[in-house]
Amino acid sequence: MQSGDAELVEVMRRCASALQSVTCSVSDEARALAALRDAAEAALAERLEEIDRTKAFVAEDASSTTTWARRELRQDARRTRQLIRAGVTMRELPAVGEAARAGRVSSEHVARFSFALAHVDEAEVRRVEAHLVAVAELHPPSRVKSLVDRLRSVVHPEELDEAWIAGADKAHLSLNPLPDGWHVTGFLPIEVGAKLQAVLDAVAVPREAGDRRTASQRRIDGLDLVLTRVLAEGLPTDGTVRPQVHVVVDAGTLQRALAPDTASAFEPVEPAVLQGFGHVGPNLLAHLTCGADLVPVLVDRIEANRTVLDVGRRHRDAMPKQRHAVWFQQAGRCATEHCRNTVDHVHHRRRWSDGGPTDLANLVGLCSACHRHEHRHDVALARAG
């Protein structure tokens, strides 16, 4: 019998007594079973650590402890390595080992101590070991993790800036449309994630006593609210084309979605297209158009509409309807070759100051960077002339 087995046997006796007692509640039984589980995992961790340290697996024709455990315990390698590390930690931190063998802390708690030994000064961990064990016996592993992270920050403050720089290098965000929505993947730098968390915390709180939405649903609804307000009020940029969600739909499809029982001279041609996503159904179309600005653009017959869209020399700036027409013609993308940025400005191909009209044929949509480049190019040409 190994040292510490007496604690395991005692935990087993208490568990058996609780299960056999007619006075113990179901809650008492659950607590006893959890203690037995934790004590048994601690004992298994100690044995796997000894097998690994003494290479006892060789005597049973195994190439490693993980191979032996996969064959004999039906346990994957990751779990075996985790338990071996736990066994090492229990040997190096006696108070942790004692609490684990008695079933007072779980293997997940021990994993937090293993992390502390690997990433924080060992002498410092041993100094606060008793305090951390006391916390672990009363709180979930996440509480121990937060204390270990705090200790790590105190002992190794230089790692904080290193983590910030590393996070900035990993930053990315992707939105991929799927048939039923969008798949979001990415990694946010520390400060960007903090801002997003602050916004979501503010807009995702329950607004009434009967709010039955989950926290995730409240965050989605809150994000939707923020984005709707931003699109309605515009972004703090110098762009002349306010960013919007665009839905392209023919008159017949729109009429059928909004008033299906009303007679119309138009027939539906194809489902509406939510730009950047793809086709959407009539119910979502009706939802998107509720309260939206409807801008008619005559497709395939644009020449007949030139009297509406062309303003000649009367105005220097493109009219809102012209900006929407330019956006539609370019599918919202900058006209510069190989540039995939969105349209921010409507630019005169022939400068207005040189007699260029504010007509569709003389207008092109550019992103902010390409627009600045065009004007710098014009200035350079003027100086060269």
N, C-alpha and C positions, 0 to 999 in steps of 0.2 A: 504493500500500500504506500502510495506516494504521500509526501507531506502535503497537507491541505485536504486530503481525502476525507478526513473526519468532518470537515465543514460540509462537504458534499453529501455525506451520509446523513448528517443532521438535517440538511435541507430536504432530502428525500423523505425522511421520517415525518417532518412537519407537513409536507405535501400529502403524503399518504394519510396522515391523521385528518387533514382538512377534507380530503375527498371521502373519507369513510364516516366522518362525523355527521350526525343528523341535525346538529345545531349550527353548522357553518353555512353561511349564505353563499350564493353563487359568486358574489364579489370576493369573498374570502378565498374561495376555490381558485378564482382567476389570479389573485395575488400570489397564492402558493405555487401555482403552475408557472407563473412568470419567474418567480425566484428559482424554481427548479430548472427552468430553461437556461437562465443566466448562469447558474452554478455549473450545470452540465457543459455549457459551451466553454466556460473557463477551464474546466478539467480537460476537455478535449483539446483546447488550445495548448495547455501545458504538455500534453502527451505528443501532439504533433510537433511542437517545438523541440522536444527531446528526441523524437525520431529524426528530425532534420539535423539537429546538432550532433548526434552520435552516429548518423548515417545508418540507423537500424533498418532502413528500407532495403539495404543491400541484401540482408539475410533473407528477405522475402522476394528476391529476384525482381526488384523494381529499380529503375534508373534514378528516381528522385522521390521526394516526399509527395509532391503533387501527383506523380504517376501512381504511386501506391494508394493515395487517398481517392483518386479517381476510380481505381479498380476495387478497392476494399470498402470505401465509404460512399461510393456513388456521388462524389463531391467534385465540383469543378475546381480548376487550378486557382482561380481568383479567390474563391472562398478559403481554400487551403492556405494560400499565402497570407491572407488577412489573419487567419487564426494563428499562424506561426508568428507573425509580428506581434499579435496580442500576447502570446506566450512569452516572448522576449520582454515585452513591456512589463508584464506581471512579475518577471524575475528581477528586472532592474528597478522597479518601483514597488517595494513591498506593500505599502498601504493600498495601492491599486489592486495588487494580487489578492490581498486578504479580503477586500470588499467584493471582488469578482467571484472568488471561490465561495463566499457566503451568499451569493445571489443578490447582493445589494446594488450592484451596478451591472449593466449589460455589456455585451461585446462591442456595441456601438460606442458606449462610453469609453471603453478601453481603447478603441480606435482613435479617439480624440487625444488620449494620452500618448499613443504611438506617434501621432502627428506632432505633438509638442516636443517629444524627444528628438524627432528628426529635424525640426525646423526652429526650435528655440534652444537657447543655451541649457544644457543638461543640468548644470548646477542650479540654475534658476528654477527649472521645473521641479527638482527635488526639494528646493526651498519652499515652494508653494504647494507641494503634493498633497499634504493633509487638507488644506483648504479646498483644493479642487475636488478631492474625493468627497468631502462633506457636501459640496454642491451637487456632485454627480448622484449621490444617494437620494437627493430630494428633487432633482430637476431632470428634464430630458437632455439628451446629448447635445442639442443645439445650444443650450445654456453653457455647457462646458466649452463648446467650440468658440462661442463669443468671448469667453474669458481667456482662452488660449490665444485667440487672434489679438486680443488687447495686450496680452503679455508679449507676444511676438512684436507688436508695434513699438512697445516700450524698449525692448531689448535690441531690436534691429530697425530703428526708424528709417535708415537709408533705403530699406526695401520698399517703403511706401511710394517714394518717387520712382523707383525702378518699376514697380507694378503699374503706376500711372502711365509711364512712357511705353511700357510693353502693351498696355491696353489700347493706347492711342494707335499703335502700329497695327493692331488686330481689328480696328474698327471697320465694320462693313454692315450693310443693310440691303436685303433683297426682298422684293415683293413679286411673287409668282402667281399668276392667275390660274385657278383650277375651275372645273365646272361648277362647283358649289361655293366658291369664295376665293380668298387669297391665302397663300401660305407665306408666312413671314419668317425669315431667318436672318440672323445677324448677331453682331456683338457691339455693344455701345461702350464708348469710353466712360470713365468714372463720372465726369461732370455731366455728360449728356444723359446718362442713365439716371442720375440723381434728379435732373430737371424733369425728365419724363415721369419718374416715380412721384415727384412732388405734385405734378399736374394731375396724374391719375388718382392719387390719394385725395386730392381736393374735389375732383368731379365725380368720384365713384362712391361717395358716401351715401348710405340709404337716405332718401328724401322724405320718407314717411314710415309710420309704424308698421304698416302692412306690406312693406317692400319684401317680396320673396325671392328677388333675384340673387343669384350667387355672386360672390365677389368678382369672379371672372366676367360675368355678364354685366355687372355694374361698370367695370373698367372699359369694356367694349362700348357700352352706351355713353360713357363719359368721353371716351376718345372720339366717338362719332359727333358728339356735341361740340367739342373743341374744333374739330376739322370743319364742321359746318359753319361755325362762326368765323373761322379764318378765311374760308372761301367767300363768305358773304362780305367781309370787311376788307379783304385784300391783305397782301403780305407787305411788310416794310421794306420794299425794294423800289428801284427806280423804273421798274417795268411799266410799259404802257398797255400791256395786255394782262389784265388781272387773272391770276390762276383760277381755273374753274374745273369742275367735273363736267365733261361734255358727253352728251348722249345724242347720237345721230340717228334720226328716225324719219321715215317717209310719212307723208301726211295721212295716208290710209291706215298705217299701223298705229300711229298716234291716236287717230280718231277712234279706232276700234278699242284701244286700251282705255281711253278716257271716257268714251260714250258709246259702248258697243251696240246699244239699241237705237242709235240715232242714224238717220239716213245720211249718206255722204256721197259726193261725186268722186271720191278717191278710193282706190282699192289698195289693200296692204300689199307691199312688194316683198319685204323681208323683215325679220325681227330687228328690233332696235339694237344699236351697237353702243355699248359703254366704252368710250375710248380708253385704251390701255388694258382692257379686260376682254371684251368680245361681245357676242350676242347675249341679250337678256330677254326674259319673258315679259308678257304684258303686265303682270302684277307688279313686278319690280319697276317696270317702266312707269306705271302710274304712280308708284311711290316716289320715284326720283323726280318726276315732273311736278309733284305737289309743292307749290310755292316757288317753283323755279322760273327763271326767265326763259321764255320761248322765243328764239330768234329764227325767223324763216330765212332759209337760203335756197335759192332756186338752183337745183343741181341739174347738170346736163343742158340747161337752157340759160346759162349765165348771161349770154349776150342780150337776151330779151330783157334782162333785169338791170342792164348797165345804167339806165336812167336813174335808178334808185341807188346803185352802189357807187357810181362815179360822181365825184363832186368837182372835178376839174381843178381850177385855180382858186375857187371860192374859199377853200379851207386848206390850211397847211397840214393839220393833224387828220389822220384817218378817222372816219366815223365809227362808232361802236359796231354797226352792222358790217362795215368793211373789215374791221379787225376780226370779227367772227368768220367772215368769208375767207380771209387769208389763213386763219387758223385751220379752217375746214379743208382748204385746198392742200395744205401741207401736213395734214393729220397731226397738227400740234407740234411738229418738230422743226427745228431750225433749218433754214434752206441751205446753209453751207454744207458742202459735200463732206461726208464722214462725221459730221457733228450730230450727236444724238440728244442734245439739250432741247428743252422746250422753248416755244416762242415766247419771248419777253417784250419784243419791240416790233413795230411795223415800220419798215425802212423804205424810203424812196429810192428806187433803182437810179433814176436820174434826179439829182438833188432839186428840191423845191425851189431853192434860191437860184438855180440855173434854169428855171422854167419848167421843171418836171411837174406834171399834174398829180393830184391826189386821186388817181384812178387805179382800179385793181391791176391793170396791166403794168403799172409802174410801182406797185407795192410788193414787198416781200417780208416775210416774217423771219426774224433773227433772234438768237439768244443774246443775253447781255454782253457776253464776251465777244461774240462775232460782230455785234453792233458797234462796240467800241473800236474793234479792229477796222471796220469799214470807215468810220469817221477819221481814225488816225491815217488811214490810207488816203482818204480824200485830202486831208491837210497836207500830207507829204507831196501829193501830186500838185496841189496849188502852189506850194513853196517852190517846187522844181520848175513849174511853169513861169 
